């Protein structure tokens, strides 16, 4: 049944979210355009194609309270040497701030960057989503703290940055925003990690805005390990310059309800984008990945690979779009989505899309959804494996193409979470 939100309902939700975030502490001024968009944009329903399988009526019931306990959670991947920053319910707790001055590298909370270097954030730190999507406009209307990475031309960060976003027990709303700006011929590596306490609920409405300059390189790994009952909405917007390299890997290890909206714009020639992801909903969980890449200039490349598992009565959604603009010749773009259904009542909806307005391109997309290969299972069973062990081995092999691209510390953690949830051990 399609849900229809009365105007007063979503206006009331926006007011509750704004009040809760204001009480906890906003970071920066709300964008005027976002406030206007919040009034003008319709609340999403399943009648809209982009939200056909994504039901958001339950968001209207969220009644958040201010978190009383802002204790820092345990560190994640403690064996990884990195510049670490911790945020709880959208508030900065602690971190290893790197500040080399107005002409040097900066890694720290957005609140500190706005205080010290507001001029360096102008002109690029507003997400395109905030004027087109209701939840993105909501996030920009009451933004909270996140990590800010600024790397000037020709420089590199000495260590990776690890930003840990945590939702504590209770019903809360968090609207963090992470800002990343990599100057021309500069480089950085970062990890954005979100997790929740076991008794957490409410909404995490997060935004990532990144700009990668000409000849620059950004490697970003996103880990979403979220037990509890939090509804997570993510808006990730990346812009690339000429000859830039973006590598983006997303592992949705655990989530009650999650939607990632990813938009990459190649705003220069010879840009290169790699974005891979994996996901595993089980029980009655819901995971939705919506991606779009705009090849706006000639000679760009992109490689997209998402692999998912859906177990029990869960639902997974993948919608990926490759857009090749007019005169963006000699584009090479590849998209692949593969899924395994591990439960007879699990659902998977996949929609790969190509929209091409240039005539000299090499683009392809593909989608497969199915169950275990019976011949492979028979072969493994004939070699002495139990049925469970054979299933587990095939699942691990299925995910390896994506998981092996992560740094070992993250790969091992995600593998351990999947192992625990699927009983590989």
KEKE-3310 file (N, C-alpha, C; in steps of 0.2 Angstrom, whole numbers, plus 5000, padded with zeros to 4 digits):
npx = (5004:5003:5011:5005:5010:5003:5004:5006:5011:5024:5030:5029:5038:5050:5051:5052:5064:5073:5072:5077:5091:5095:5095:5105:5116:5120:5130:5137:5128:5111:5108:5100:5094:5092:5082:5072:5070:5065:5052:5047:5049:5041:5036:5044:5036:5030:5025:5033:5046:5059:5058:5051:5052:5055:5050:5045:5037:5037:5046:5040:5035:5045:5051:5062:5074:5085:5101:5107:5119:5135:5146:5161:5162:5169:5185:5186:5192:5205:5219:5223:5233:5229:5222:5211:5194:5180:5162:5147:5130:5130:5138:5154:5167:5180:5197:5211:5217:5223:5232:5239:5240:5234:5238:5241:5238:5222:5214:5200:5186:5171:5166:5177:5184:5176:5177:5190:5195:5185:5184:5190:5181:5171:5161:5161:5156:5142:5130:5123:5112:5104:5095:5086:5081:5070:5074:5088:5087:5082:5093:5102:5096:5097:5111:5124:5139:5154:5167:5180:5191:5204:5215:5228:5234:5245:5249:5249:5240:5247:5243:5229:5212:5201:5184:5173:5156:5143:5128:5120:5111:5094:5081:5085:5090:5102:5111:5124:5137:5150:5164:5175:5189:5200:5214:5221:5232:5234:5232:5223:5217:5203:5192:5175:5165:5151:5141:5130:5123:5116:5103:5098:5088:5078:5084:5097:5103:5113:5126:5138:5150:5161:5175:5186:5201:5209:5220:5220:5219:5208:5204:5191:5184:5169:5160:5147:5140:5128:5118:5103:5089:5089:5085:5093:5098:5107:5117:5127:5139:5150:5162:5173:5188:5198:5208:5208:5207:5195:5191:5180:5173:5160:5154:5140:5138:5129:5112:5097:5088:5091:5097:5107:5111:5121:5130:5140:5150:5158:5168:5177:5190:5196:5194:5193:5183:5180:5168:5163:5153:5145:5132:5121:5106:5096:5084:5070:5076:5080:5089:5095:5103:5106:5113:5122:5131:5138:5145:5152:5161:5174:5183:5182:5182:5173:5170:5159:5153:5142:5138:5126:5118:5103:5093:5082:5067:5071:5074:5082:5088:5094:5098:5106:5113:5120:5125:5129:5134:5130:5142:5152:5163:5171:5170:5172:5163:5157:5145:5140:5129:5126:5117:5112:5100:5096:5085:5069:5059:5065:5068:5073:5076:5082:5089:5097:5104:5107:5110:5113:5121:5130:5140:5152:5157:5160:5150:5143:5131:5125:5115:5112:5102:5099:5099:5109:5121:5117:5125:5138:5136:5133:5145:5154:5149:5151:5164:5165:5161:5149:5132:5130:5143:5147:5138:5142:5155:5153:5146:5156:5165:5158:5157:5170:5176:5172:5175:5189:5195:5195:5205:5215:5212:5199:5192:5193:5186:5173:5171:5170:5159:5149:5151:5147:5133:5128:5132:5144:5154)
npy = (4994:5011:5024:5040:5056:5068:5085:5092:5082:5079:5092:5093:5083:5089:5100:5094:5087:5098:5105:5096:5094:5107:5109:5100:5105:5114:5115:5127:5138:5135:5131:5143:5139:5126:5127:5133:5123:5113:5117:5117:5104:5089:5077:5061:5047:5030:5032:5039:5036:5035:5031:5020:5007:5010:5014:5027:5031:5028:5036:5048:5046:5047:5053:5062:5063:5073:5067:5060:5054:5056:5048:5043:5029:5013:5011:5008:4996:4995:4992:4999:5012:5028:5045:5049:5052:5055:5055:5058:5055:5066:5075:5082:5073:5068:5069:5067:5081:5088:5101:5112:5125:5139:5137:5124:5106:5100:5091:5087:5091:5098:5109:5115:5118:5127:5138:5141:5142:5147:5153:5143:5134:5138:5139:5125:5116:5113:5102:5095:5087:5094:5103:5095:5084:5078:5073:5076:5090:5092:5088:5097:5109:5108:5106:5095:5090:5084:5075:5085:5087:5094:5096:5104:5110:5099:5092:5079:5069:5063:5051:5040:5046:5042:5043:5041:5038:5038:5031:5033:5023:5024:5035:5045:5059:5061:5072:5072:5080:5077:5084:5085:5090:5089:5096:5101:5089:5083:5071:5059:5048:5040:5034:5032:5028:5021:5017:5009:5009:4994:4996:5007:5019:5029:5041:5043:5054:5058:5067:5067:5077:5079:5085:5083:5088:5093:5080:5074:5063:5052:5040:5032:5023:5017:5011:5003:4998:4993:4989:4988:4999:5010:5021:5024:5037:5042:5054:5056:5065:5068:5077:5077:5082:5085:5071:5065:5054:5043:5032:5023:5013:5004:4996:4988:4981:4978:4983:4990:4998:5006:5018:5022:5036:5039:5050:5054:5066:5068:5081:5085:5081:5064:5058:5046:5034:5023:5013:5002:4990:4981:4971:4965:4962:4954:4944:4955:4966:4981:4987:4999:5004:5017:5023:5035:5041:5054:5056:5070:5075:5072:5056:5049:5037:5024:5012:5001:4990:4981:4970:4959:4951:4943:4938:4927:4936:4948:4964:4970:4983:4989:5002:5008:5021:5026:5040:5048:5062:5074:5076:5070:5061:5045:5038:5026:5015:5004:4994:4983:4972:4960:4947:4937:4927:4921:4917:4910:4919:4931:4947:4955:4969:4976:4988:4992:5006:5014:5029:5038:5050:5052:5047:5039:5028:5016:5007:4997:4987:4976:4963:4951:4940:4927:4910:4898:4890:4875:4865:4868:4867:4853:4848:4852:4846:4833:4832:4830:4840:4848:4853:4866:4871:4871:4880:4892:4893:4896:4908:4916:4916:4923:4936:4940:4947:4960:4963:4960:4971:4981:4988:4977:4977:4982:4974:4961:4964:4966:4954:4946:4951:4947:4933:4931:4934:4926:4913:4907:4903)
npz = (5000:4996:5005:5011:5015:5026:5024:5037:5045:5040:5041:5055:5059:5054:5062:5075:5073:5070:5082:5091:5086:5088:5101:5105:5098:5084:5070:5061:5050:5045:5028:5018:5006:5008:5018:5011:5001:5009:5012:4999:4993:4990:5002:5002:4994:4990:4978:4970:4959:4963:4976:4976:4982:4995:5010:5020:5029:5042:5048:5051:5063:5072:5088:5095:5109:5118:5119:5134:5138:5133:5132:5125:5114:5113:5104:5087:5076:5082:5079:5069:5063:5063:5061:5072:5076:5086:5086:5094:5093:5083:5089:5093:5101:5104:5097:5086:5082:5067:5062:5051:5049:5039:5026:5025:5029:5036:5048:5057:5067:5059:5066:5071:5060:5054:5063:5062:5049:5039:5026:5018:5017:5009:4994:4990:5000:5000:4998:4983:4984:4994:4989:4982:4987:5000:5013:5013:5012:5025:5033:5029:5034:5048:5052:5060:5069:5061:5052:5045:5032:5025:5012:5005:4988:4981:4992:5005:5016:5032:5038:5037:5040:5052:5055:5068:5070:5081:5088:5103:5116:5117:5110:5097:5087:5074:5064:5056:5047:5035:5028:5014:5006:4993:4987:4971:4963:4976:4990:4999:5012:5019:5032:5036:5049:5055:5069:5081:5098:5106:5111:5103:5094:5083:5071:5060:5050:5038:5030:5017:5009:4996:4987:4974:4968:4952:4946:4958:4972:4981:4993:5000:5013:5018:5032:5039:5053:5061:5074:5084:5082:5073:5060:5045:5035:5021:5012:4999:4991:4978:4969:4955:4948:4933:4928:4940:4954:4961:4974:4981:4994:5001:5015:5021:5035:5045:5048:5053:5046:5031:5020:5007:4997:4983:4974:4961:4952:4938:4934:4925:4913:4909:4922:4935:4942:4955:4963:4975:4983:4997:5005:5018:5023:5035:5045:5047:5041:5031:5017:5006:4991:4982:4967:4957:4943:4935:4920:4914:4906:4893:4890:4903:4916:4924:4937:4943:4956:4965:4978:4985:4999:5004:5017:5026:5030:5024:5015:5001:4990:4975:4965:4951:4942:4927:4919:4904:4897:4884:4872:4880:4876:4872:4884:4897:4905:4918:4925:4938:4947:4958:4967:4980:4986:5001:5008:5007:5008:5007:4999:4984:4975:4960:4949:4936:4927:4911:4903:4889:4880:4871:4857:4856:4865:4878:4887:4899:4908:4921:4929:4941:4950:4961:4968:4977:4968:4962:4957:4961:4975:4975:4971:4981:4992:4988:4991:5004:5012:5024:5022:5027:5029:5015:5010:5017:5012:4998:5000:5005:4995:4985:4990:4991:4980:4982:4996:4997:4992:5002:5015:5025:5039:5040:5031:5038:5050:5044:5038:5050:5056:5047:5047:5060:5059:5050:5054:5050:5058)
capx = (5000:5007:5009:5004:5011:5000:5009:5007:5015:5031:5032:5030:5044:5055:5051:5055:5072:5077:5073:5082:5097:5097:5097:5111:5121:5121:5137:5136:5121:5107:5108:5094:5092:5089:5076:5067:5068:5061:5045:5044:5049:5036:5039:5044:5031:5032:5022:5038:5050:5065:5056:5046:5053:5058:5045:5048:5031:5039:5050:5035:5033:5051:5050:5068:5075:5092:5105:5110:5126:5139:5152:5164:5161:5175:5188:5185:5199:5211:5225:5224:5236:5225:5220:5204:5189:5174:5156:5141:5124:5131:5142:5161:5169:5187:5201:5218:5217:5229:5231:5246:5239:5230:5241:5243:5233:5218:5209:5197:5179:5169:5165:5183:5186:5172:5179:5197:5196:5178:5185:5192:5175:5166:5160:5161:5154:5135:5128:5118:5106:5100:5090:5082:5078:5067:5078:5094:5086:5081:5099:5106:5092:5099:5117:5128:5146:5157:5174:5182:5197:5206:5222:5229:5237:5252:5251:5246:5239:5252:5240:5222:5208:5195:5179:5168:5150:5140:5122:5119:5105:5088:5078:5088:5091:5108:5112:5131:5140:5157:5167:5182:5191:5207:5216:5224:5238:5234:5230:5221:5214:5199:5187:5169:5163:5145:5138:5125:5122:5111:5096:5097:5083:5078:5086:5103:5102:5120:5128:5145:5151:5168:5178:5193:5203:5213:5226:5220:5217:5204:5202:5187:5180:5163:5158:5140:5139:5123:5113:5098:5083:5090:5084:5099:5098:5114:5117:5134:5140:5157:5164:5180:5191:5202:5214:5207:5205:5191:5190:5175:5170:5155:5152:5134:5139:5123:5108:5090:5084:5097:5097:5113:5111:5127:5130:5147:5150:5165:5167:5184:5192:5201:5192:5192:5179:5179:5164:5161:5149:5142:5127:5118:5101:5093:5078:5066:5080:5080:5095:5094:5108:5104:5119:5122:5137:5137:5151:5150:5167:5176:5188:5182:5181:5170:5169:5154:5152:5139:5136:5122:5114:5096:5092:5076:5062:5073:5073:5087:5086:5100:5097:5112:5112:5126:5123:5134:5131:5132:5150:5157:5165:5176:5169:5172:5159:5155:5141:5138:5125:5125:5114:5111:5094:5097:5079:5063:5054:5069:5066:5078:5074:5088:5087:5103:5101:5111:5107:5119:5119:5136:5140:5158:5157:5160:5147:5139:5128:5123:5112:5110:5099:5097:5100:5115:5122:5116:5131:5143:5134:5134:5153:5157:5146:5154:5171:5165:5158:5142:5128:5131:5150:5147:5134:5146:5161:5151:5145:5162:5168:5154:5158:5177:5178:5171:5178:5196:5197:5196:5211:5214:5209:5192:5190:5193:5180:5166:5170:5168:5151:5145:5152:5142:5126:5126:5134:5149:5159)
capy = (5000:5017:5029:5047:5060:5074:5091:5094:5077:5080:5098:5092:5080:5093:5104:5090:5086:5104:5107:5091:5096:5114:5108:5096:5110:5114:5117:5132:5141:5131:5134:5146:5136:5120:5128:5134:5117:5109:5119:5116:5097:5084:5071:5055:5041:5025:5033:5041:5030:5034:5029:5015:5001:5013:5016:5031:5034:5027:5042:5053:5044:5048:5058:5061:5066:5074:5061:5062:5051:5057:5045:5040:5022:5009:5013:5003:4994:4998:4990:5003:5018:5033:5051:5047:5057:5052:5059:5054:5059:5072:5080:5080:5070:5069:5067:5069:5086:5089:5108:5114:5132:5141:5134:5117:5101:5101:5086:5089:5092:5103:5115:5119:5121:5133:5143:5143:5143:5148:5154:5137:5129:5142:5137:5118:5112:5112:5096:5096:5084:5097:5107:5091:5078:5081:5072:5080:5097:5092:5087:5104:5114:5108:5101:5094:5090:5078:5077:5090:5085:5099:5095:5109:5108:5096:5089:5072:5067:5058:5045:5040:5049:5038:5046:5036:5041:5033:5033:5029:5020:5029:5037:5051:5061:5064:5074:5074:5081:5076:5088:5083:5094:5087:5101:5099:5085:5081:5064:5058:5042:5041:5029:5034:5022:5022:5011:5011:5005:4989:4999:5014:5020:5035:5043:5045:5058:5060:5069:5067:5081:5079:5088:5080:5092:5090:5076:5072:5056:5051:5034:5032:5017:5018:5005:5004:4992:4997:4985:4993:5001:5016:5022:5028:5040:5044:5058:5056:5069:5069:5080:5076:5086:5082:5067:5064:5047:5042:5025:5023:5006:5004:4989:4988:4975:4977:4989:4989:5001:5010:5020:5026:5039:5041:5054:5056:5070:5069:5087:5086:5075:5059:5057:5039:5033:5016:5013:4995:4990:4975:4972:4959:4962:4948:4946:4960:4972:4984:4990:5002:5008:5021:5027:5039:5044:5058:5058:5076:5077:5066:5052:5047:5030:5022:5004:5000:4984:4980:4963:4959:4945:4945:4932:4927:4940:4955:4967:4974:4987:4992:5006:5012:5024:5029:5046:5050:5068:5075:5077:5066:5055:5040:5036:5018:5014:4997:4993:4976:4971:4953:4946:4930:4926:4916:4915:4909:4925:4937:4951:4959:4973:4979:4992:4996:5010:5018:5035:5040:5055:5053:5041:5036:5026:5009:5006:4991:4986:4969:4962:4944:4938:4920:4907:4895:4886:4868:4861:4870:4864:4846:4847:4853:4841:4827:4832:4829:4846:4848:4858:4872:4873:4872:4887:4897:4894:4899:4915:4920:4917:4928:4943:4941:4952:4967:4963:4960:4978:4985:4987:4971:4978:4983:4967:4956:4966:4965:4947:4943:4953:4943:4927:4930:4935:4920:4907:4904:4899)
capz = (5000:4995:5010:5009:5021:5026:5025:5044:5048:5039:5044:5062:5060:5053:5068:5080:5072:5071:5089:5095:5084:5090:5109:5105:5096:5077:5067:5056:5049:5041:5022:5016:5000:5011:5021:5006:4998:5014:5011:4992:4990:4993:5006:4998:4995:4986:4972:4967:4956:4967:4982:4975:4987:5001:5014:5025:5033:5050:5050:5054:5070:5077:5093:5098:5115:5118:5122:5141:5139:5127:5133:5119:5113:5112:5098:5082:5072:5086:5077:5063:5064:5060:5064:5075:5078:5088:5086:5097:5091:5080:5093:5093:5108:5105:5091:5085:5077:5063:5059:5049:5047:5034:5020:5026:5029:5042:5049:5063:5067:5055:5070:5072:5053:5053:5067:5061:5042:5036:5019:5015:5016:5005:4987:4988:5005:5000:4994:4978:4987:4999:4985:4977:4991:5006:5019:5012:5014:5032:5036:5029:5038:5055:5052:5066:5068:5057:5051:5040:5029:5020:5009:4999:4982:4981:4998:5006:5023:5034:5040:5036:5045:5054:5059:5071:5071:5086:5091:5110:5118:5117:5104:5096:5080:5073:5057:5055:5040:5034:5023:5012:5000:4991:4982:4965:4964:4983:4991:5006:5013:5025:5034:5039:5052:5059:5073:5086:5104:5105:5112:5100:5090:5080:5065:5058:5043:5037:5023:5015:5003:4995:4981:4973:4963:4946:4947:4965:4974:4987:4994:5006:5015:5023:5036:5042:5057:5065:5077:5086:5078:5070:5053:5043:5028:5019:5006:4998:4985:4976:4963:4953:4943:4928:4930:4947:4955:4967:4976:4986:4995:5006:5018:5025:5038:5049:5048:5054:5040:5029:5012:5004:4990:4981:4968:4959:4946:4935:4932:4922:4908:4911:4929:4936:4948:4957:4969:4976:4990:4999:5010:5020:5027:5037:5049:5043:5039:5024:5014:4999:4988:4976:4965:4951:4941:4929:4916:4911:4901:4889:4892:4909:4917:4930:4938:4949:4958:4971:4979:4991:5001:5007:5021:5030:5027:5023:5008:4998:4984:4972:4959:4949:4935:4923:4915:4900:4895:4877:4870:4884:4872:4874:4891:4898:4911:4919:4932:4939:4953:4959:4973:4982:4990:5006:5012:5003:5009:5006:4992:4981:4969:4957:4943:4933:4921:4907:4900:4886:4875:4867:4852:4856:4872:4880:4893:4900:4915:4922:4936:4942:4957:4961:4974:4977:4962:4964:4954:4965:4981:4975:4971:4988:4997:4986:4993:5011:5016:5026:5018:5030:5027:5008:5009:5019:5008:4992:5001:5006:4989:4982:4993:4991:4975:4985:5003:4997:4991:5008:5019:5029:5046:5039:5028:5043:5054:5041:5038:5056:5057:5042:5050:5066:5058:5045:5057:5047:5063)
cpx = (5004:5005:5009:5005:5007:5005:5011:5011:5022:5034:5033:5036:5050:5056:5054:5063:5076:5077:5078:5089:5100:5099:5103:5117:5121:5128:5136:5129:5117:5107:5101:5091:5088:5082:5070:5065:5064:5054:5043:5044:5044:5039:5039:5039:5033:5028:5027:5043:5056:5064:5051:5046:5055:5053:5048:5043:5033:5043:5046:5034:5039:5050:5057:5069:5083:5096:5108:5117:5130:5146:5155:5164:5168:5178:5186:5191:5205:5218:5227:5227:5232:5224:5213:5200:5182:5168:5150:5135:5125:5135:5149:5163:5176:5191:5208:5219:5224:5228:5238:5245:5235:5232:5242:5237:5229:5214:5206:5189:5177:5168:5171:5186:5182:5174:5186:5198:5189:5179:5187:5187:5170:5166:5160:5157:5146:5134:5122:5111:5101:5095:5085:5079:5076:5072:5085:5093:5085:5088:5103:5102:5094:5106:5121:5135:5148:5164:5175:5190:5199:5214:5223:5233:5244:5254:5247:5245:5244:5249:5233:5218:5202:5190:5174:5162:5146:5133:5121:5112:5100:5086:5081:5088:5098:5109:5119:5132:5147:5159:5174:5183:5199:5209:5219:5231:5239:5231:5228:5217:5209:5194:5181:5166:5156:5143:5134:5125:5116:5104:5094:5091:5082:5080:5093:5103:5109:5121:5136:5146:5159:5170:5185:5195:5207:5219:5226:5218:5213:5202:5198:5183:5175:5161:5152:5139:5134:5117:5108:5093:5083:5088:5089:5098:5104:5114:5124:5136:5147:5157:5171:5182:5195:5207:5214:5205:5201:5190:5186:5172:5166:5153:5146:5134:5132:5119:5101:5086:5089:5096:5103:5111:5118:5127:5138:5146:5157:5165:5174:5185:5196:5200:5191:5189:5179:5174:5161:5157:5146:5137:5124:5112:5098:5087:5073:5069:5079:5086:5094:5100:5106:5111:5118:5129:5136:5144:5149:5155:5170:5181:5188:5181:5177:5169:5165:5153:5149:5137:5132:5119:5108:5094:5085:5070:5064:5072:5079:5085:5093:5097:5103:5111:5119:5123:5129:5131:5133:5139:5154:5159:5170:5176:5169:5168:5156:5151:5139:5134:5124:5122:5112:5105:5095:5091:5074:5059:5058:5067:5072:5076:5080:5086:5093:5101:5107:5107:5113:5117:5125:5137:5147:5160:5158:5157:5143:5136:5125:5120:5110:5107:5097:5099:5107:5115:5122:5122:5137:5142:5136:5142:5156:5155:5149:5161:5171:5163:5151:5139:5130:5138:5150:5144:5139:5152:5159:5149:5151:5166:5165:5156:5165:5179:5177:5175:5186:5199:5198:5203:5210:5211:5201:5189:5189:5187:5173:5165:5168:5161:5147:5145:5147:5135:5124:5128:5139:5154:5155)
cpy = (5006:5022:5036:5051:5066:5079:5092:5088:5078:5087:5097:5088:5084:5098:5100:5089:5093:5106:5102:5093:5102:5113:5105:5101:5109:5117:5121:5134:5136:5135:5137:5142:5129:5121:5130:5127:5112:5111:5117:5109:5093:5079:5065:5050:5036:5026:5036:5036:5029:5031:5023:5009:5004:5017:5021:5034:5033:5033:5047:5052:5046:5054:5058:5065:5068:5069:5064:5060:5052:5054:5042:5032:5019:5011:5007:5002:4997:4997:4994:5010:5024:5040:5050:5052:5053:5057:5055:5058:5066:5077:5077:5078:5071:5067:5070:5074:5087:5096:5111:5122:5133:5138:5127:5112:5102:5094:5087:5089:5098:5110:5119:5122:5127:5139:5146:5145:5143:5149:5148:5133:5132:5139:5130:5114:5111:5107:5098:5092:5089:5102:5102:5085:5081:5080:5075:5087:5097:5092:5094:5110:5114:5103:5101:5092:5083:5080:5081:5088:5090:5098:5100:5106:5105:5092:5082:5072:5062:5052:5045:5043:5043:5042:5041:5040:5036:5036:5029:5026:5026:5031:5044:5052:5064:5066:5077:5075:5080:5080:5086:5087:5092:5092:5097:5095:5083:5074:5063:5051:5043:5035:5033:5028:5024:5016:5013:5006:5000:4992:5006:5013:5027:5036:5046:5048:5061:5062:5069:5072:5081:5082:5086:5084:5089:5086:5074:5065:5056:5044:5034:5026:5019:5011:5007:4997:4994:4992:4990:4994:5007:5016:5027:5030:5043:5048:5059:5059:5070:5072:5079:5080:5082:5077:5065:5056:5046:5035:5025:5016:5007:4997:4990:4982:4973:4984:4987:4992:5006:5011:5024:5029:5042:5045:5056:5060:5071:5075:5089:5080:5070:5057:5049:5038:5025:5016:5006:4995:4983:4976:4966:4961:4955:4950:4950:4966:4975:4988:4992:5006:5011:5025:5030:5042:5048:5059:5064:5078:5071:5062:5050:5039:5029:5014:5004:4993:4983:4973:4963:4952:4947:4938:4933:4931:4947:4957:4971:4977:4990:4996:5010:5015:5027:5034:5048:5056:5069:5078:5074:5060:5051:5038:5028:5018:5007:4997:4986:4976:4964:4952:4939:4930:4920:4914:4915:4915:4932:4940:4955:4963:4977:4982:4995:5000:5013:5023:5038:5045:5057:5046:5037:5034:5019:5008:5000:4991:4979:4968:4954:4944:4931:4917:4903:4891:4879:4864:4862:4867:4856:4844:4847:4848:4834:4826:4832:4835:4845:4853:4865:4875:4875:4879:4892:4898:4898:4907:4919:4921:4923:4935:4945:4947:4959:4967:4964:4967:4983:4984:4981:4972:4979:4976:4962:4958:4964:4958:4944:4945:4948:4936:4926:4930:4929:4913:4903:4900:4893)
cpz = (5000:5001:5008:5015:5021:5027:5032:5047:5046:5041:5052:5063:5059:5059:5074:5079:5073:5078:5093:5093:5087:5098:5109:5103:5088:5076:5061:5055:5044:5034:5020:5010:5003:5014:5016:5002:5003:5013:5004:4990:4994:4997:5002:5000:4990:4979:4967:4965:4960:4973:4982:4980:4994:5005:5019:5029:5041:5052:5053:5061:5075:5081:5097:5104:5114:5122:5129:5142:5133:5128:5126:5119:5112:5105:5093:5078:5076:5084:5071:5065:5060:5064:5066:5077:5080:5089:5089:5096:5088:5084:5094:5100:5109:5098:5091:5080:5073:5060:5058:5047:5041:5027:5020:5027:5036:5042:5056:5062:5063:5059:5071:5066:5052:5057:5065:5053:5038:5028:5015:5013:5011:4998:4985:4994:5005:4996:4989:4980:4991:4995:4981:4981:4998:5012:5019:5014:5022:5035:5035:5032:5045:5055:5059:5064:5064:5056:5045:5038:5024:5018:5004:4994:4984:4987:5000:5014:5026:5036:5038:5041:5046:5058:5061:5073:5075:5088:5098:5111:5119:5110:5102:5088:5079:5065:5056:5048:5040:5028:5021:5006:4999:4986:4976:4966:4972:4984:4998:5006:5020:5026:5038:5042:5056:5063:5078:5092:5102:5106:5109:5095:5087:5073:5064:5051:5042:5030:5023:5009:5002:4988:4980:4967:4957:4948:4954:4966:4981:4988:5001:5007:5020:5026:5040:5046:5063:5068:5080:5081:5074:5062:5050:5036:5026:5012:5005:4991:4984:4970:4961:4948:4938:4931:4937:4948:4962:4968:4982:4987:5001:5008:5022:5029:5042:5049:5049:5048:5038:5021:5011:4997:4989:4974:4966:4952:4944:4931:4928:4917:4912:4919:4929:4943:4949:4963:4969:4983:4991:5005:5012:5025:5029:5042:5044:5041:5032:5023:5007:4997:4982:4974:4958:4949:4935:4926:4911:4906:4898:4893:4900:4910:4924:4931:4944:4950:4965:4972:4985:4992:5005:5011:5024:5027:5025:5016:5007:4991:4982:4966:4957:4942:4933:4918:4911:4896:4887:4877:4875:4881:4875:4882:4891:4905:4912:4926:4932:4946:4953:4966:4974:4987:4995:5010:5007:5003:5008:4999:4990:4975:4966:4950:4941:4927:4918:4903:4896:4880:4871:4863:4852:4863:4873:4887:4893:4907:4915:4929:4936:4949:4957:4968:4973:4971:4964:4962:4959:4972:4981:4975:4977:4993:4995:4989:5001:5015:5018:5022:5020:5028:5019:5006:5011:5015:5001:4994:5002:5000:4985:4984:4992:4986:4978:4991:5002:4995:4997:5011:5024:5036:5045:5036:5034:5048:5051:5040:5044:5058:5053:5045:5056:5064:5054:5048:5053:5052:5066)
residu = (UNK:UNK:UNK:UNK:UNK:UNK:UNK:UNK:UNK:UNK:UNK:UNK:UNK:UNK:UNK:UNK:UNK:UNK:UNK:UNK:UNK:UNK:UNK:UNK:UNK:UNK:UNK:UNK:UNK:UNK:UNK:UNK:UNK:UNK:UNK:UNK:UNK:UNK:UNK:UNK:UNK:UNK:UNK:UNK:UNK:UNK:UNK:UNK:UNK:UNK:UNK:UNK:UNK:UNK:UNK:UNK:UNK:UNK:UNK:UNK:UNK:UNK:UNK:UNK:UNK:UNK:UNK:UNK:UNK:UNK:UNK:UNK:UNK:UNK:UNK:UNK:UNK:UNK:UNK:UNK:UNK:UNK:UNK:UNK:UNK:UNK:UNK:UNK:UNK:UNK:UNK:UNK:UNK:UNK:UNK:UNK:UNK:UNK:UNK:UNK:UNK:UNK:UNK:UNK:UNK:UNK:UNK:UNK:UNK:UNK:UNK:UNK:UNK:UNK:UNK:UNK:UNK:UNK:UNK:UNK:UNK:UNK:UNK:UNK:UNK:UNK:UNK:UNK:UNK:UNK:UNK:UNK:UNK:UNK:UNK:UNK:UNK:UNK:UNK:UNK:UNK:UNK:UNK:UNK:UNK:UNK:UNK:UNK:UNK:UNK:UNK:UNK:UNK:UNK:UNK:UNK:UNK:UNK:UNK:UNK:UNK:UNK:UNK:UNK:UNK:UNK:UNK:UNK:UNK:UNK:UNK:UNK:UNK:UNK:UNK:UNK:UNK:UNK:UNK:UNK:UNK:UNK:UNK:UNK:UNK:UNK:UNK:UNK:UNK:UNK:UNK:UNK:UNK:UNK:UNK:UNK:UNK:UNK:UNK:UNK:UNK:UNK:UNK:UNK:UNK:UNK:UNK:UNK:UNK:UNK:UNK:UNK:UNK:UNK:UNK:UNK:UNK:UNK:UNK:UNK:UNK:UNK:UNK:UNK:UNK:UNK:UNK:UNK:UNK:UNK:UNK:UNK:UNK:UNK:UNK:UNK:UNK:UNK:UNK:UNK:UNK:UNK:UNK:UNK:UNK:UNK:UNK:UNK:UNK:UNK:UNK:UNK:UNK:UNK:UNK:UNK:UNK:UNK:UNK:UNK:UNK:UNK:UNK:UNK:UNK:UNK:UNK:UNK:UNK:UNK:UNK:UNK:UNK:UNK:UNK:UNK:UNK:UNK:UNK:UNK:UNK:UNK:UNK:UNK:UNK:UNK:UNK:UNK:UNK:UNK:UNK:UNK:UNK:UNK:UNK:UNK:UNK:UNK:UNK:UNK:UNK:UNK:UNK:UNK:UNK:UNK:UNK:UNK:UNK:UNK:UNK:UNK:UNK:UNK:UNK:UNK:UNK:UNK:UNK:UNK:UNK:UNK:UNK:UNK:UNK:UNK:UNK:UNK:UNK:UNK:UNK:UNK:UNK:UNK:UNK:UNK:UNK:UNK:UNK:UNK:UNK:UNK:UNK:UNK:UNK:UNK:UNK:UNK:UNK:UNK:UNK:UNK:UNK:UNK:UNK:UNK:UNK:UNK:UNK:UNK:UNK:UNK:UNK:UNK:UNK:UNK:UNK:UNK:UNK:UNK:UNK:UNK:UNK:UNK:UNK:UNK:UNK:UNK:UNK:UNK:UNK:UNK:UNK:UNK:UNK:UNK:UNK:UNK:UNK:UNK:UNK:UNK:UNK:UNK:UNK:UNK:UNK:UNK:UNK:UNK:UNK:UNK:UNK:UNK:UNK:UNK:UNK:UNK:UNK:UNK:UNK:UNK:UNK:UNK:UNK:UNK:UNK:UNK:UNK:UNK:UNK:UNK:UNK:UNK:UNK)
# end
